[in-house]
């Protein structure tokens, strides 16, 4: 059973988690359910979301899986109707859908003229606009559209909470991944905008910015096939003062703190790093 650092009273609350088939957001869904919330797990990968929902129910929680493409307004609206019909109005929205794509990455940290003539390597000038647009849209529009659909439930209902998932890239862009970095910076900025926009109608809006966590999604980036760390991993750990990757469970405390109105009722518009000191370290 998942270890919960503290348990805010979420009984009767309806929580919606997008990107819920992923490691981190699936864990968020389990944590919210363990605190009494009825959780709707939204993801394009409905089978994976359903498996997590089944695990929640097996532990005595209440959960449902809903297939959705967060880039399509009509599909998001349909998902909202399903949640509304099954559980009622949303109280907690976790905008976790997002990600990167090889189509929006480059091979060099610093510009290298030789790459321009190397057919097997991709320079900044080879970036596919469609790939860049997809990654930016997945993270930014994937936050906008669910917020438009579910925040209307929350208007003038004190205690409502939206939590977006930002990234270390929002503070300082990582090399090689310009679209993802730009998108997460936009998510942080949008979090602050939403916090101000909704401040007088009972909705708090904050974001969590995870540092580096080793998951299935980034395993190929962090570990060689023989299990040894990649150069990228060595750079990350050398620039993380605590000298290790985070454990997914170490995000739960931040999540529950921000959704608990008794603990954080006067907090809105912040981007909370959970990063082992990465964002505070200059490298010297």
Backbone torsions as a table, in degrees:
resi	resn	phi	psi	omega
1	UNK	NA	143.3	-179.7
2	UNK	-62.9	138.3	176.0
3	UNK	-84.9	121.2	-179.7
4	UNK	-105.3	121.5	-176.1
5	UNK	-65.5	-34.9	172.6
6	UNK	-157.8	160.5	-171.6
7	UNK	-123.3	94.7	171.4
8	UNK	-65.0	151.8	-179.0
9	UNK	-81.2	100.8	-179.9
10	UNK	-110.2	16.4	179.8
11	UNK	-57.2	130.4	179.1
12	UNK	84.4	-10.4	178.2
13	UNK	-77.0	148.5	175.4
14	UNK	-108.3	121.1	-179.6
15	UNK	-114.2	134.2	177.6
16	UNK	-116.6	127.2	-178.9
17	UNK	-122.5	117.0	175.0
18	UNK	-91.9	155.2	-173.6
19	UNK	68.5	25.7	-169.0
20	UNK	-74.1	-8.8	176.8
21	UNK	-81.9	-11.7	179.8
22	UNK	-78.1	166.8	-176.9
23	UNK	-59.9	-52.0	-173.9
24	UNK	-72.2	-46.2	-177.8
25	UNK	-73.8	-29.3	172.5
26	UNK	-62.8	-39.5	176.4
27	UNK	-66.1	-39.7	176.4
28	UNK	-58.9	-43.7	-179.9
29	UNK	-60.6	-42.6	179.2
30	UNK	-64.2	-40.7	-179.0
31	UNK	-65.4	-42.9	179.1
32	UNK	-64.3	-40.5	178.4
33	UNK	-65.2	-37.9	179.7
34	UNK	-64.5	-22.5	178.0
35	UNK	-94.5	7.7	172.7
36	UNK	105.4	-4.6	-178.6
37	UNK	-75.2	150.3	168.0
38	UNK	-87.1	121.2	-167.7
39	UNK	-114.3	128.8	172.9
40	UNK	-103.8	120.7	-178.3
41	UNK	-99.2	109.6	-176.4
42	UNK	-103.3	129.4	178.7
43	UNK	-165.8	154.2	174.0
44	UNK	-67.3	-32.0	178.1
45	UNK	-88.2	79.6	-173.7
46	UNK	-62.5	-36.7	-178.9
47	UNK	-61.2	-42.7	178.9
48	UNK	-67.7	-40.7	177.8
49	UNK	-63.4	-39.2	179.5
50	UNK	-65.1	-37.1	178.8
51	UNK	-62.9	-40.2	177.5
52	UNK	-68.8	-40.0	177.2
53	UNK	-62.0	-39.7	177.1
54	UNK	-61.4	-41.3	179.5
55	UNK	-64.8	-37.7	177.5
56	UNK	-63.8	-45.6	179.5
57	UNK	-64.5	-34.6	179.1
58	UNK	-64.7	-24.4	177.5
59	UNK	-92.0	5.5	177.7
60	UNK	95.3	4.5	179.2
61	UNK	-88.2	178.6	179.7
62	UNK	-120.1	123.6	-175.6
63	UNK	-155.2	153.1	175.4
64	UNK	-141.5	150.5	177.2
65	UNK	-105.1	138.7	-179.8
66	UNK	-133.6	125.4	176.9
67	UNK	-75.8	135.7	179.1
68	UNK	-156.7	147.1	167.5
69	UNK	-108.4	110.4	-172.5
70	UNK	-71.6	-3.2	177.1
71	UNK	-94.5	-1.2	-177.9
72	UNK	-119.5	113.7	-175.6
73	UNK	-56.4	-42.4	-178.1
74	UNK	-64.7	-39.8	-180.0
75	UNK	-67.5	-37.9	177.9
76	UNK	-66.0	-40.1	177.9
77	UNK	-63.3	-39.7	177.5
78	UNK	-64.3	-40.9	177.9
79	UNK	-63.0	-40.5	177.8
80	UNK	-59.7	-43.6	-179.8
81	UNK	-63.0	-38.4	178.5
82	UNK	-64.5	-43.8	179.1
83	UNK	-65.9	-44.1	-179.5
84	UNK	-60.2	-42.0	-179.5
85	UNK	-67.5	-39.1	-175.6
86	UNK	-82.8	-40.6	-170.5
87	UNK	-121.2	-19.7	-173.7
88	UNK	99.6	-166.3	-173.9
89	UNK	-68.8	146.3	-179.6
90	UNK	-73.8	136.0	174.9
91	UNK	-107.9	-31.7	-175.2
92	UNK	-132.8	124.1	177.4
93	UNK	-119.2	122.8	174.9
94	UNK	-108.8	110.1	179.2
95	UNK	-88.3	88.8	-175.7
96	UNK	-106.8	-6.6	-179.9
97	UNK	-66.2	136.5	-179.9
98	UNK	168.8	-171.2	178.3
99	UNK	145.5	179.9	-178.6
100	UNK	-119.4	176.2	178.7
101	UNK	-149.1	143.5	175.5
102	UNK	-57.5	-24.8	180.0
103	UNK	-67.9	-13.4	-177.1
104	UNK	-118.9	23.8	178.7
105	UNK	-119.7	160.6	175.4
106	UNK	-120.9	165.6	-173.9
107	UNK	-92.9	-19.5	-176.1
108	UNK	-110.9	139.8	172.2
109	UNK	-69.8	-41.3	-179.3
110	UNK	-119.8	148.6	-179.4
111	UNK	-54.2	133.3	179.6
112	UNK	-133.2	115.9	-176.4
113	UNK	-60.1	-32.3	-178.6
114	UNK	-62.5	-29.1	-179.3
115	UNK	-64.2	-27.9	-178.5
116	UNK	-61.0	-27.7	-178.2
117	UNK	-109.8	8.4	178.7
118	UNK	-99.1	109.5	-176.0
119	UNK	-67.2	-15.9	-177.9
120	UNK	-97.0	-1.5	179.7
121	UNK	-123.5	154.3	-176.0
122	UNK	-115.7	122.7	177.0
123	UNK	-95.0	175.1	174.8
124	UNK	-55.4	-36.6	-176.7
125	UNK	-75.2	-9.5	177.3
126	UNK	-96.8	-1.1	-177.9
127	UNK	-56.8	133.2	179.0
128	UNK	-81.4	116.7	-180.0
129	UNK	-55.5	-36.0	179.7
130	UNK	-67.4	-38.5	178.1
131	UNK	-66.9	-41.7	177.5
132	UNK	-61.7	-45.0	-178.8
133	UNK	-63.8	-38.7	179.8
134	UNK	-62.5	-47.6	-177.8
135	UNK	-65.8	-43.8	178.9
136	UNK	-62.0	-43.8	-179.2
137	UNK	-66.3	-40.7	-179.1
138	UNK	-58.4	-41.2	-178.1
139	UNK	-83.0	-41.3	-174.9
140	UNK	-87.2	-55.6	177.1
141	UNK	-65.4	-30.2	177.1
142	UNK	-67.7	-12.7	171.3
143	UNK	-96.9	-41.0	-178.9
144	UNK	-62.2	-53.1	-171.1
145	UNK	-65.2	-45.0	175.4
146	UNK	-63.4	-33.4	177.7
147	UNK	-65.3	-42.4	177.1
148	UNK	-60.9	-38.7	-176.6
149	UNK	-73.4	-42.9	-170.7
150	UNK	-98.6	-24.5	-177.6
151	UNK	-68.2	-24.7	177.8
152	UNK	-62.6	-29.3	174.5
153	UNK	-63.6	-28.5	-168.6
154	UNK	-91.5	-17.0	-174.6
155	UNK	-56.7	129.3	179.6
156	UNK	61.9	27.4	173.1
157	UNK	-120.3	90.1	-177.7
158	UNK	-52.7	141.2	-178.3
159	UNK	99.2	-4.6	179.1
160	UNK	-75.0	145.0	-172.8
161	UNK	-139.6	136.5	170.0
162	UNK	-119.9	131.2	175.4
163	UNK	-124.7	120.5	175.7
164	UNK	-95.9	156.9	178.2
165	UNK	-107.1	110.2	177.5
166	UNK	-95.7	-147.1	-174.3
167	UNK	-168.6	164.2	170.4
168	UNK	-56.7	-30.2	179.9
169	UNK	-60.1	-23.3	-179.3
170	UNK	-71.8	-24.3	179.1
171	UNK	-88.9	-50.3	177.2
172	UNK	-141.3	120.4	-175.5
173	UNK	-64.6	135.4	175.2
174	UNK	-78.1	151.6	178.3
175	UNK	-67.8	155.5	171.6
176	UNK	78.0	-14.1	-174.7
177	UNK	-126.5	66.5	-173.3
178	UNK	-64.7	-37.7	-177.5
179	UNK	-68.3	-45.3	-179.6
180	UNK	-64.2	-41.6	178.8
181	UNK	-61.8	-47.2	-179.8
182	UNK	-62.5	-40.3	-177.8
183	UNK	-65.4	-43.1	-178.4
184	UNK	-70.8	-32.3	172.7
185	UNK	-62.5	-39.1	177.4
186	UNK	-64.9	-39.5	179.1
187	UNK	-62.0	-42.3	178.4
188	UNK	-63.6	-44.8	179.1
189	UNK	-63.0	-41.6	179.7
190	UNK	-65.7	-34.9	176.2
191	UNK	-58.7	-46.3	179.2
192	UNK	-65.7	-40.1	178.4
193	UNK	-61.5	-47.0	-180.0
194	UNK	-62.9	-38.5	-178.8
195	UNK	-59.8	-42.1	177.7
196	UNK	-69.8	-44.6	-175.8
197	UNK	-60.1	-38.3	-175.1
198	UNK	-100.6	5.7	-171.2
199	UNK	-61.9	-28.7	-175.5
200	UNK	-97.6	5.1	179.6
201	UNK	-125.6	27.4	167.3
202	UNK	87.3	7.1	-177.6
203	UNK	-110.8	122.5	172.1
204	UNK	-93.9	142.2	-178.8
205	UNK	-132.8	120.7	178.4
206	UNK	-137.8	174.9	177.5
207	UNK	-137.4	151.8	171.1
208	UNK	-107.7	133.4	177.8
209	UNK	-114.4	92.7	179.6
210	UNK	-65.0	144.0	168.6
211	UNK	-78.8	-132.3	-173.2
212	UNK	-105.9	121.1	179.6
213	UNK	-126.2	134.0	-179.9
214	UNK	-85.7	113.3	-179.1
215	UNK	-130.1	176.6	178.1
216	UNK	-60.1	-36.2	-175.2
217	UNK	-65.3	-34.2	-176.5
218	UNK	-112.1	13.4	-176.0
219	UNK	-58.0	-42.1	-177.3
220	UNK	-66.7	-26.8	179.0
221	UNK	-77.8	-30.2	-171.6
222	UNK	-100.2	-24.8	-172.9
223	UNK	-132.0	136.5	173.2
224	UNK	-73.4	166.8	-177.1
225	UNK	-61.2	-24.7	178.7
226	UNK	-89.4	5.6	177.8
227	UNK	89.9	-3.7	178.8
228	UNK	-79.3	154.5	-178.4
229	UNK	-71.3	144.0	175.5
230	UNK	-78.2	171.4	175.5
231	UNK	-60.3	-35.6	179.5
232	UNK	-61.6	-43.2	178.8
233	UNK	-61.5	-44.6	179.7
234	UNK	-60.3	-40.9	178.5
235	UNK	-64.4	-44.0	-179.8
236	UNK	-59.3	-50.2	-175.3
237	UNK	-69.4	-33.2	177.0
238	UNK	-67.4	-22.6	-179.7
239	UNK	-106.3	9.7	174.0
240	UNK	-108.3	107.5	-175.1
241	UNK	-51.5	-33.6	179.4
242	UNK	-78.0	-9.3	169.0
243	UNK	71.1	23.8	-179.9
244	UNK	-155.1	166.3	170.6
245	UNK	-77.2	154.8	173.5
246	UNK	-76.3	154.9	171.4
247	UNK	-93.1	136.3	-178.2
248	UNK	-48.6	-38.3	-178.1
249	UNK	-63.2	-18.4	-178.9
250	UNK	-76.1	-2.4	173.8
251	UNK	-90.6	-15.5	-172.6
252	UNK	-64.5	-41.1	-179.1
253	UNK	-59.7	-42.2	178.5
254	UNK	-63.9	-43.5	178.7
255	UNK	-58.4	-52.9	-174.9
256	UNK	-67.6	-34.5	176.1
257	UNK	-60.9	-45.0	-176.1
258	UNK	-75.0	-25.8	178.1
259	UNK	-86.8	-14.8	-176.6
260	UNK	-86.9	109.0	-177.3
261	UNK	-68.8	-22.2	175.3
262	UNK	-72.0	-31.1	-177.5
263	UNK	-90.3	-33.9	-171.6
264	UNK	-134.1	31.1	-174.6
265	UNK	-63.7	-17.4	179.0
266	UNK	-109.2	18.3	-178.8
267	UNK	-111.9	119.5	174.5
268	UNK	-151.4	145.7	177.3
269	UNK	85.4	15.5	179.9
270	UNK	-101.5	155.8	171.1
271	UNK	-117.6	110.4	-171.1
272	UNK	-95.8	111.1	176.9
273	UNK	-74.8	139.1	171.2
274	UNK	-128.4	85.9	-159.4
275	UNK	-143.2	10.8	179.2
276	UNK	63.7	20.0	177.5
277	UNK	94.3	3.0	-175.5
278	UNK	-56.1	-45.4	-175.2
279	UNK	-73.2	-12.7	-179.0
280	UNK	-96.0	-11.2	-171.4
281	UNK	-97.1	126.7	-179.5
282	UNK	-83.7	-13.4	-178.0
283	UNK	95.1	-3.5	177.9
284	UNK	-133.9	NA	NA
